[in-house]
Amino acid sequence: MNDAATVAGSREIVVDEVFPHTPEVVWRAITLPGMMSRWLKMEPVGFAPTVGTRFTYRTTPAGAWDGVIHCEVLEATAPERLVYSWKGGHDGNVGYGSRLDTVVTFIISAVEKGARLRLIHAGFVFPTNESAFKNMSEGWVKVVRTIETIAAEQD
């Protein structure tokens, strides 16, 4: 785990949904690079669901930040749990593109009629990450809905 994700007073985004699909189907939707690029709208370069794998996403640059999000797989237990660091931004930026050092966790569990997906993006430090927290709170809800759509295509 990184330091920011465990800082007292840091905030997290939590999205919790139940899908009518098996945990294995949901796991594929969140870990196959072609599917990841569809639900996140950014291509994961170098991703593999293997602990220690370093990969990147690229988004719109801002100020001194080049738009690259640096990630590392911290945990990967198919089809139950995927955890990776999410680092980007620049100390010189305020608002969008400010320094971000967080952790994204996907927890998949079997339920009676499918699978529950719980997404936790933790480690937002205020006021520095307030803009990212607001934008990503809305964004992750949309992402989880898209993951469900992609999972449905596999059934």
CORVEN-V166625 format. One record per residue. RES is the residue in three letters. SS is DSSP state (@ for helix, = for strand, . for the rest). D_LAST is the distance of its C-alpha to the last C-alpha in Angstrom with 1 decimal. Layout:
# CORVEN-V166625
RES:SS:D_LAST  RES:SS:D_LAST
This chain:
# CORVEN-V166625
MET:.:33.8  ASN:.:35.9  ASP:.:39.0  ALA:@:37.9  ALA:@:34.9  THR:@:37.5  VAL:.:40.3  ALA:.:41.6  GLY:.:41.0  SER:.:38.0  ARG:=:35.2  GLU:=:31.4  ILE:=:28.5  VAL:=:26.0  VAL:=:22.7  ASP:=:20.9  GLU:=:17.7  VAL:=:15.4  PHE:=:11.7  PRO:.:9.6  HIS:.:7.4  THR:.:9.0  PRO:@:11.8  GLU:@:10.7  VAL:@:7.6  VAL:@:10.2  TRP:@:12.8  ARG:@:11.4  ALA:@:11.1  ILE:@:14.8  THR:@:16.2  LEU:.:15.3  PRO:@:18.3  GLY:@:16.8  MET:@:14.3  MET:@:17.2  SER:@:19.5  ARG:@:17.2  TRP:@:17.1  LEU:@:20.7  LYS:.:22.2  MET:.:24.0  GLU:.:23.5  PRO:.:23.7  VAL:=:26.5  GLY:.:26.8  PHE:.:23.9  ALA:.:22.7  PRO:.:21.5  THR:.:24.9  VAL:.:27.8  GLY:.:30.5  THR:.:28.5  ARG:=:30.1  PHE:=:28.3  THR:=:29.0  TYR:=:27.6  ARG:=:30.0  THR:.:30.6  THR:.:33.6  PRO:.:36.9  ALA:=:39.5  GLY:.:43.1  ALA:.:43.6  TRP:=:39.9  ASP:.:38.3  GLY:.:34.8  VAL:=:33.4  ILE:=:31.4  HIS:=:32.0  CYS:=:29.5  GLU:=:29.5  VAL:=:27.0  LEU:=:28.8  GLU:=:26.3  ALA:=:23.0  THR:=:21.7  ALA:.:18.1  PRO:.:15.9  GLU:.:18.5  ARG:=:20.7  LEU:=:21.4  VAL:=:24.8  TYR:=:26.7  SER:=:29.9  TRP:=:30.1  LYS:=:33.6  GLY:=:35.1  GLY:.:37.7  HIS:=:41.5  ASP:.:44.2  GLY:.:46.2  ASN:.:43.6  VAL:.:43.6  GLY:.:40.5  TYR:.:37.7  GLY:.:37.9  SER:=:39.8  ARG:.:39.4  LEU:=:36.1  ASP:=:35.6  THR:=:32.5  VAL:=:29.6  VAL:=:25.9  THR:=:24.0  PHE:=:20.4  ILE:=:20.1  ILE:=:16.9  SER:=:17.5  ALA:=:15.9  VAL:=:16.8  GLU:.:16.9  LYS:.:13.9  GLY:=:11.7  ALA:=:13.1  ARG:=:16.1  LEU:=:16.6  ARG:=:20.3  LEU:=:21.6  ILE:=:25.4  HIS:=:27.5  ALA:=:30.9  GLY:=:34.4  PHE:=:35.4  VAL:.:39.2  PHE:.:41.1  PRO:.:42.8  THR:.:41.8  ASN:.:38.0  GLU:@:38.2  SER:@:37.0  ALA:@:34.0  PHE:@:33.2  LYS:@:33.3  ASN:@:31.3  MET:@:28.6  SER:@:28.4  GLU:@:27.3  GLY:@:25.2  TRP:@:23.1  VAL:@:22.1  LYS:@:20.8  VAL:@:19.1  VAL:@:17.1  ARG:@:16.0  THR:@:14.9  ILE:@:13.0  GLU:@:11.0  THR:@:10.5  ILE:@:9.5  ALA:@:7.0  ALA:@:5.5  GLU:@:5.7  GLN:@:3.8  ASP:.:0.0
